[in-house]
């Protein structure tokens, strides 16, 4: 066989390979456009027009079920339902005029969104979760349900009053008009503890201690407010308002009056004095005012040898505690430890701090000294021993030493 005849099949095979490569290159150039045209044709074949029945279902159920719920009813995807919703101009579950979301409800009532969600968690305001996708839930309530809740007087304590227990301004005009009309026709009102106390001319602690704790007033305890009362309930109780534990004088003896005045004059705190006497910390203030009103304060101070002055509208009794140290052993122990530079407990630091302030207020003569004493009054509750030493040094510079001449009682 000749060489020429042997190379002909090989040349044909090579030509076939090059022809195939040329076809693939040409196909590669037009593949993108071809695939796009083919996909468009396939999509056009798959698109199904919306029927009137499907549009009716979408129009009626989009607010209640959302896109996902309507998609299950009509057998389409949620995205297809959203597209058709936009084309038909329909509003979604959270933008429909029949509903308030939690945010818009808070804006309509004039309160914070956190207050609305707290009322929902407490079971006082019935909000439902809107049928919208997302990991953050969106809550809503029907407008008529929110209006019915807002005009209910039993719900007013939870939102209608601000921190000063005054009726807040309601931004939504429809709710504001209905609430104003309901308040006018109700014929009753909610009262705070302070308002009940002012009604009877007593301090609010007397309402707390003498009546709420004993169950003499039927009130309602709010979870994020104080006790409140209906005016009709307070007047219907017909409870005589008196100070103290049963009468205006029954729980105060002459000896108790003297000890109270003496302890305060020696620099003991009001809380410490009331704790020793097992009384409320406000009782001493009422008793002090009662003694002054009856003209008994000055004679009592004179009998005890206590100096009595009026500073900034308040009575300021003063006595040298060292003369009565046997009456106040806790203060005496703290004073000895402070003098000997021994470590003080937290309660002992408070006692020393009070004595230093009391003496500074009494002996301050210049405006600068009075300003210094006033600063000690409003300093923080916790005071370090170093700060107490600095204050003690200031008093020494004034020529005052509240711990001078301390001597321990000799053992027998």
Buried (B, 14 or more C-beta within 10 A) or exposed (E): EEEEEEEEEEEEEEEEEEEEEEEEEEEEEEEEEEEEEEEEEEEEEEEEEBEEEBBEBBEEBBBEBBBBBBBEEBEBEBEBBBEBBEEEEBEBBBEBEEBBBBBBBBBBBBBEBEBBBBBBEEEBBEBEEBBBEEEEEBBBBBBEBBBEBBBEBEBBBBBBBEEEBEBBEBEBEEBBEBBEEBBEEEEEBBBBBBBBBEBBEBBBBBBBBBBBEEEEBEBEEEEEBBBBBBBEBBEEEEBEBBBBBEEEEEBBEEEBBBBBBBBBBBBBBBEBBBEBBEBBBBBBBBBBEBBBEEEEBEEBBEEBEBEBEEEEEEBBBBBBBBEBBEBBEEBBBBBBBBEEEEEBEEEBBBBBBBBBBBBBBBBBEEEEBBEBBBEBEEEEEEBEBEBBEEBBEBBEEBEBEBBEEBEEEEEE
